[in-house]
Amino acid sequence: MRTAIYPGSFDPVTLGHWDIIQRAEKLVDKLVVAVLYNPSKSPAFSVEERVAMLRELVGDRPNIVITSFHGLLVDFAKSQGAQFIVRGVRAFSDFEYEFQMALMNRKLAPELETVFLMPKEKYSAVSSRLVREIGSMGGNLADLVPDTLRERIAGRLQKP
């Protein structure tokens, strides 16, 4: 069974994330979308809320598992029996960072391969950071986040 991990903060989940999930799903038998607990960040949504939003978005696709994890990605990937790590790359700046991470992950776990996927061009400028910024100023999140989650995300991000 080919298993891949798609890790991230997903704070919040964007249409770019959703695009990568749909692309990765076609490549493997099982895709584990994993929300990282990152104590060094101050997220807009709790890990539990992000997991719940991803589960709502994914629905009942039997080959996609939504979960969260602590610690090193390579250790989590091994615990899931994964052979691949999926990373989305929007621009060269993403690639530089992701390339460094992929090389370190290869050093820590040579049996894991990192697969880079590019989202559709229309999502190449969409990031969770920009969504948080636009949402905090009451901007329109259409075409940035999934329709089914837009009100929930906008409601959390808008500052009183």
N, C-alpha and C positions, 0 to 999 in steps of 0.2 A: 504494500500500500504506500503510495506516494503522499507524504504529509508535509505541509508547509506551515510556517508560522508567519503571520503578518502582525508584527508588533507596532505599537505606537501609543501616543498619549490620547489621541482622538478627543481633544478638548477644545471645541466640540468636533464631532464627526462632520466631515464636509462631503460635498459631491465628488471631490477628488479621491477621498478615501473610498467612497462607495464604488467609484469607477475601478480602482485598484482591486478591491474585493471581488468584483465581478470578473475582472480579467484573470486574477489568480485562481479563482474557483475553477476555471476551465482547464487549468494546467495540472491539477493534483486531484487525488481521490478525497483528501480531507484537508480543509483549510482551517487553521486555528487563528482567529483574530484575537489578539491578546493586548489588553490594556495594561500598561506598565504603571505600577505604583512608583511615583517619583517624589520622594519627600523634599527634594530641593526646589520644587515648583509650587506655586500657589494656583491651583487649577480653578477654573470657573465652575466645573462640575466635579462631583465626587467620582471616584473610580466606579462605585456601584451605579451611579446615574449614567455614566458613559457606557458601561456594560449593558444596562437596560436599554439605552437608545440604540446601540448596535444590534441587540437582539430584536428589537422592534423593527428595525430597518431590514434585517436579514430575513425575518419571518421563519418559515419552516423548512428552509433549505437543509436537507439532511446531511450534506457534506461540509457544512460550515458550523464550527463551534466558536462561541464567544465566551471569553474568560478573561481573567486578569492574572498578573504574576508579579512577584517580587524578585529582586536579585538579578543575576546575570542572565541575559537572553540565551546564551548557549546552554546553560544548565536547564533552563525551562524547555528549550527546544529538545534536548535529549530526553527530558522527562515525558515529553509528548510523542517520542518516537519520530521526530521530524527529520527530514533529510534536507529541507530547504528553508531559508529565511527569505521572505518577500519584502522588498522595500520599494516604495514609490519614489521616483526621481522626476522633479518638475523642471529643473534648470541645472546649469553647470554648478552653481553654488551648492545645490543639494548633492550633486554627484561627488564633489570633493569631500564633503563630510561623510557621506554614505560609503564612499570608497575606503576611507580610513577605518570606519567601523567594520566593514566587511573584511578587511585585512586582519584586524585584531581578532574578530570572531573566527577567522580561519586559523589564526595562530592558536587560539584557545580550543578550537574544535575543528580540526581539519576535515572531518567527515561531513560537516555542514557546508552546503553551497548557498551563496547569496544570489538571489535573482532580482535584478532591477527591472521594474516595469514603469513605463511612462503613462500617465493618464492622458485622456483626450486633451487636445490643445486648449479647448475652452476652459479647462480646469488648471492649466499650467501656472496661473497666478493665484490660485486659491490655496490659502493656508489657514490653519486653525487660528494662528495669531492675528491674521488680517480679519477673519470672521469675528473674533472677539472684539477687535478694535472698532470695526464697522458697527457691530451690534451694540456696543456700549454707547455709541453716539446716535442710536436710533435709526441707523441706515437700513436699507432694504437688503435682506439676506436671500432673496430669491436668486436662483442660479448659483448659490454658494453652498447651501445646506439642503438636505433632502426635504421635500415639501411636507412630509408627515411629521418632521421634527422641528420645522421652522418656528412655529409659535413658541414651543417650549424653550428653544435655544434663545430666541429673541427676548422672551420674557425674563430669562435669567441674566442676559447680558446688559439689558438696558439699565442705565443708572438713573435713580430717582431724581 
